[in-house]
């Protein structure tokens, strides 16, 4: 079995190093730049408008859909805020140096416009099921958008099918194995729990919720996640305030390392500029999922008359996830010098938090904050991604495929718990490209639709505001 896993891992690494990594790097950033220019930086100029939408300023209970803007945003955020913010940042800096955080910022900034574009399309091309619920996502805007606009129904169906299969694979990797691995690694590092035992418990809880319909645990988790998020942010800010004198140097290392790479020092093996870019983009994409096509599945259900309005809501996710939370984690790792510790994965973040809080007299609680936060963030992500994968299974094979998929999903929770961290994250990087590449192709082909929806929406808002002023 070990030889098989080693061979499997070698094959994945080859793909990631020579195909997937470069494909994402040279597609994601140019596509983001293209949209940000065509849309005139609306992720910046319309930021306040986006916040007002989330706050309920334009909610209308009579609009079609399943949930309001705020719930659509929190559903998508529960699937993005997780392991990437705690483990992913540590891995990016471990492998690419401090400069990798800069490329995570680039991915997050451009990700705001990519999230806007893909969620606008998802809402526009969503379909209503016989029971009144909504289904949407890239498979629908690929099939119905590209198929009709370019009169290529067969080619569009094939590309949509490829994306749906990729979504199932990514759900097993991005939203499943990486999260489970982060949870069991944290439990082992902090409390010494055996990974197989933790894996069995996590797998059992997951199946109880997604197969058995046991909603109570999911409801409790949903209430605890905001509390732990606030606790994590406050604890990180305490560390950063204490290390404020070191932050200018940390920013200097981030900017210099982004364009020069980082020499080997302490527990760090060194990196080239290309390695820094690739690891920053990989971990940034894993963290905020912008361009990957997962969040549009959740945002399609939003109640609103205007698709572009929901796109604006979605654009806030990379801002919160990558530009704020990941930045805080990265600065903590650099300013406490944890990135020189030689520790890989969640252990680096635990080390940084423990060391940082100990300096202000809060001894021994850092590891509990990281472990507790990671457990809740990651578990909520596991539950949310099971929904994404089940929608793709339903798209491909109908409702009969959902239950078998759910059991397969539970099995991969256990695999992620016990497999080594390298194999898990290599698998994650591979399957992310399977989703992202077809989705970016679709975004470019449907860019005209995005532009028209944007112009139509803001023209309507101009009339709305003018009418309100007259009144």
Residue pairs with C-beta under 8 A, 6 or more apart in sequence:
5 419
5 423
8 423
9 422
9 423
9 426
12 423
12 426
12 427
12 429
12 430
13 426
15 430
16 426
16 429
16 430
16 433
19 433
20 429
20 430
20 432
20 433
21 278
21 282
21 429
22 278
23 433
23 437
24 281
24 282
24 285
24 432
24 433
24 436
24 437
25 277
25 278
25 281
27 436
27 437
27 440
28 107
28 110
28 114
28 281
28 285
28 291
28 436
28 440
29 106
29 107
29 110
29 281
31 114
31 291
31 440
31 443
31 444
32 109
32 110
32 111
32 113
32 114
32 291
33 110
34 444
34 447
35 113
35 114
35 116
35 117
35 443
35 447
35 450
36 43
36 110
36 113
38 447
38 451
39 113
39 116
39 117
39 450
39 451
39 454
42 113
42 116
42 312
42 315
42 454
43 109
43 112
43 113
43 116
43 315
46 312
47 319
49 312
49 461
50 312
50 313
50 315
50 316
51 316
52 58
53 69
53 309
53 312
53 313
54 69
54 70
54 73
54 313
54 316
55 70
56 68
56 69
56 70
58 304
58 309
59 68
59 69
59 303
60 303
60 304
60 305
61 303
63 303
63 304
63 305
64 128
64 134
64 303
65 134
65 301
65 302
65 303
65 304
66 133
66 134
66 301
66 302
66 303
67 75
67 301
67 302
67 303
68 302
68 303
69 302
69 303
69 304
69 309
69 310
69 313
72 298
72 299
72 301
72 302
72 310
72 313
72 314
73 313
73 314
73 316
73 317
75 298
75 384
76 295
76 298
76 299
76 314
76 317
76 384
77 317
77 320
77 321
78 222
78 225
78 380
78 381
78 383
78 384
79 175
79 289
79 294
79 295
79 298
79 380
79 381
79 384
79 385
79 388
80 287
80 288
80 289
80 295
80 317
80 321
80 381
81 229
81 320
81 321
81 325
81 377
81 381
82 179
82 182
82 374
82 377
82 378
82 380
82 381
83 178
83 179
83 181
83 182
83 374
83 377
83 378
83 381
84 283
84 286
84 287
84 288
84 321
84 326
85 287
85 321
85 325
85 326
85 329
85 377
86 182
86 232
86 329
86 346
86 349
86 370
86 373
86 374
86 377
87 178
87 182
87 185
87 345
87 346
87 349
87 374
88 283
88 286
88 287
88 326
89 101
89 104
89 283
89 287
89 326
89 329
89 330
89 333
89 349
90 329
90 333
90 339
90 344
90 345
90 346
90 348
90 349
91 279
91 283
91 344
91 345
91 425
92 100
92 101
92 104
92 279
92 280
92 282
92 283
92 284
92 330
93 100
93 101
93 330
93 333
93 334
93 339
93 348
94 268
94 339
94 344
94 345
94 348
95 271
95 275
95 279
96 103
96 262
96 271
96 275
96 276
96 277
96 278
96 279
96 280
97 253
97 257
97 261
97 262
97 268
97 270
97 271
97 276
97 339
98 250
98 253
98 254
98 257
98 262
98 330
98 334
98 339
99 253
99 254
99 255
99 256
99 257
99 258
99 259
99 260
99 261
99 262
99 271
99 273
99 276
99 280
100 257
100 258
100 271
100 276
100 277
100 279
100 280
100 283
101 254
101 280
101 326
101 327
101 330
101 334
102 254
102 255
102 257
102 258
102 280
103 258
103 276
103 277
103 279
103 280
103 281
103 284
104 280
104 281
104 283
104 284
104 287
104 322
104 326
104 330
105 284
105 322
105 323
105 327
106 280
106 281
106 284
107 280
107 281
107 284
107 285
107 288
107 290
107 318
107 322
108 284
108 287
108 288
108 290
108 318
108 319
108 321
108 322
108 323
108 326
109 318
109 323
110 290
111 284
111 285
111 288
111 290
111 291
111 317
111 318
111 322
112 290
112 315
112 316
112 318
112 319
113 315
114 290
114 291
114 443
115 288
115 290
115 291
115 295
115 311
115 314
115 315
115 317
115 318
116 308
116 311
116 312
116 314
116 315
117 311
117 443
117 447
117 450
118 138
118 290
118 291
118 293
118 295
118 296
118 311
118 314
118 439
118 443
119 295
119 296
119 299
119 300
119 310
119 311
119 313
119 314
119 315
120 307
120 308
120 310
120 311
120 450
120 453
120 454
121 138
121 141
121 145
121 296
121 307
121 442
121 443
121 446
121 449
121 450
122 136
122 137
122 138
122 140
122 141
122 296
122 297
122 299
122 300
123 136
123 296
123 299
123 300
123 302
123 304
123 307
123 310
123 311
124 141
124 145
124 307
124 449
124 453
125 136
125 140
125 141
125 144
125 145
126 134
126 135
126 136
126 140
126 300
126 301
127 134
127 135
127 136
127 140
127 144
128 134
128 135
129 135
133 301
134 300
134 301
135 300
135 391
135 394
135 395
136 296
136 297
136 299
136 300
136 301
137 167
137 293
137 296
137 297
137 300
137 388
137 391
137 392
137 395
138 160
138 163
138 293
138 296
138 438
138 439
138 442
139 160
139 161
139 163
139 164
139 167
139 392
139 395
140 160
140 300
140 395
141 296
141 442
141 446
142 156
142 159
142 160
142 163
142 438
142 442
143 153
143 156
143 157
143 160
144 156
145 156
145 442
145 445
145 446
145 449
146 152
146 155
146 156
146 159
146 442
146 445
146 446
147 153
147 155
147 156
147 157
149 445
149 446
149 449
150 156
150 445
159 438
159 441
159 442
160 395
161 396
162 434
162 438
163 293
163 435
163 438
163 439
163 442
164 392
164 393
164 395
164 396
165 392
165 396
165 434
166 431
166 434
166 435
166 438
167 293
167 294
167 297
167 388
167 389
167 391
167 392
167 435
168 389
168 392
168 393
168 396
168 405
169 431
169 434
169 435
170 292
170 294
170 389
170 431
170 432
170 434
170 435
171 385
171 386
171 388
171 389
171 392
171 409
172 389
172 408
172 409
172 412
172 431
173 424
173 427
173 428
173 430
173 431
173 432
174 286
174 289
174 292
174 294
174 385
174 428
174 431
174 432
175 294
175 381
175 382
175 384
175 385
175 386
175 388
175 389
176 382
176 385
176 386
176 409
176 412
176 413
176 416
177 412
177 413
177 415
177 416
177 419
177 424
177 427
177 428
178 286
178 416
178 424
178 425
178 428
179 378
179 379
179 381
179 382
179 385
179 416
180 199
180 202
180 203
180 378
180 382
180 412
180 413
180 414
180 415
180 416
180 417
181 416
181 417
181 419
181 421
181 424
181 425
182 345
182 346
182 374
182 378
183 198
183 202
183 374
183 375
183 378
183 379
183 417
184 193
184 195
184 198
184 199
184 202
184 417
184 418
185 195
185 345
185 346
185 347
185 421
186 346
186 350
186 370
186 371
186 374
186 375
187 193
187 195
187 198
187 371
187 375
188 194
188 195
188 198
189 346
189 347
189 350
189 367
189 371
190 350
190 367
190 368
190 370
190 371
191 371
195 417
195 418
196 417
196 418
198 417
199 413
199 414
199 416
199 417
199 418
200 414
200 417
202 379
202 382
202 413
202 414
202 417
203 410
203 411
203 413
203 414
203 417
205 217
205 379
206 379
206 382
206 383
206 386
206 409
206 410
206 413
207 406
207 407
207 410
208 214
208 217
209 215
209 217
209 218
209 383
210 383
210 386
210 390
210 406
210 409
210 410
211 403
211 406
211 407
211 410
218 383
221 376
221 379
221 380
221 383
222 380
224 376
225 376
225 377
225 380
228 372
228 373
228 376
228 377
229 373
229 377
231 369
231 372
231 373
232 369
232 370
232 373
233 325
233 328
235 353
235 357
235 366
235 369
236 328
236 329
236 332
236 353
237 328
238 356
238 357
238 360
238 362
239 332
239 335
239 336
239 352
239 353
239 356
239 357
239 359
239 360
240 247
240 328
240 331
240 332
240 335
242 356
242 359
242 360
243 332
243 335
243 336
243 356
246 335
247 331
247 335
249 335
250 331
250 334
250 335
253 262
253 334
254 330
254 334
257 271
257 276
258 273
258 276
258 277
258 280
259 273
260 273
261 270
261 271
261 272
261 273
261 275
261 276
262 268
262 270
262 271
262 276
263 270
264 270
265 340
266 337
266 340
266 341
266 342
267 339
267 340
267 341
267 342
267 343
268 339
268 340
268 342
271 279
282 429
282 432
284 322
284 326
285 291
285 292
285 432
285 436
286 428
286 429
286 432
287 321
287 322
287 326
288 317
288 318
288 321
288 322
289 295
289 317
290 317
290 318
291 436
291 439
291 440
291 443
292 432
292 435
292 436
292 439
293 435
293 436
293 438
293 439
294 385
294 388
294 435
295 314
295 317
296 314
297 387
297 388
297 391
298 384
298 387
298 388
299 310
299 311
299 313
299 314
302 310
302 313
304 310
306 453
306 456
306 457
306 460
307 453
307 457
308 453
308 454
308 456
308 457
308 458
309 457
311 450
311 453
311 454
329 349
332 338
332 349
332 352
332 353
332 356
333 339
333 348
333 349
333 352
336 351
336 352
336 355
336 356
338 348
338 349
338 351
338 352
338 355
339 348
341 348
341 351
343 351
344 421
345 421
346 370
346 374
349 370
350 366
350 367
350 370
350 371
352 366
353 366
353 367
353 369
353 370
354 364
354 366
354 367
355 366
356 366
357 363
357 365
357 366
357 369
358 364
358 366
382 413
386 406
386 409
389 405
389 409
390 402
390 405
390 406
393 401
393 402
393 405
394 401
394 402
416 424
443 450
